[in-house]
């Protein structure tokens, strides 16, 4: 009896903690969404209140008819697609080498690559800026894409390496017996089997690059190249006191990442756990 009460109390405590965490995480999103459908006066007086004068759809239409918004959206798509594609291409090849090819120094090189997980991009922003400037990539999309790819590679490699290593060696031997080359095994057998892990990596990279703010701020001088996270700074300058429109812009920035995550969430779980091939 006492054991059952203790178990129920423990479960109740877990639920309370989870609900509290959800409220803390959702509070900024709720503030943005509620603020975007009200007037600025209502938002300032009661940030978490409901619309008193009806839903203000004009906050969204004013943004959607702005060429500045669509230009920032285009820039965000270029950066996100470029980072994700290069990250998957390079990361999958590195993961294949580290998981299926035996060579001297493999463990050492892998550990050196994994050191990149210890240092966030912000810590290395000064040497990154110097290297980007020496390469002549200041005010260029590649000046943003390449560093994001480099700092995203360690996480991508460690996820894909685990998945690639879980694929039975007998399958690789059978492919070679049938005449497949190493690249053929990688391209036509390994990658299709690793689709859940690839989708998981792609999802993480899309979300990270879509929300990147600091690196574009440092590299991109021309505001016509700014992605959405920086575009909001332009919009805030244009409508400095119109917080309702700013909240509408923030909501439009959030929606694509949330929708993409909800669509790919099951692939993230499968890819990070190794899927059906694990074990």
Buried (B, 14 or more C-beta within 10 A) or exposed (E): EEEEEEEEEEEEEEEEEEEEEEEEEEEEEEBBBBBBBBBBEBBEEEBEEEEEEEEBEEBBEBBEEBEBBEBBBEBBBBBBEBBBBBBBEBBBBBBBBBBBEEEEEEEEBBEEBBEBEEEEBEEBBEEBBEBBEEEEBBEBBBBBBBBBBBBBBBBBBBBBBBBBBBBEEEEBEEBEEEEBEEEBBBBEBBBEBBBBBBBBBBBBBBBBBBBBEEBBBBBBEEBEBBBBBBBBEBBBEEBEEBBBBBBBBBBBBBEBBEEBBEEBEEBBEBBBBBBEBEE
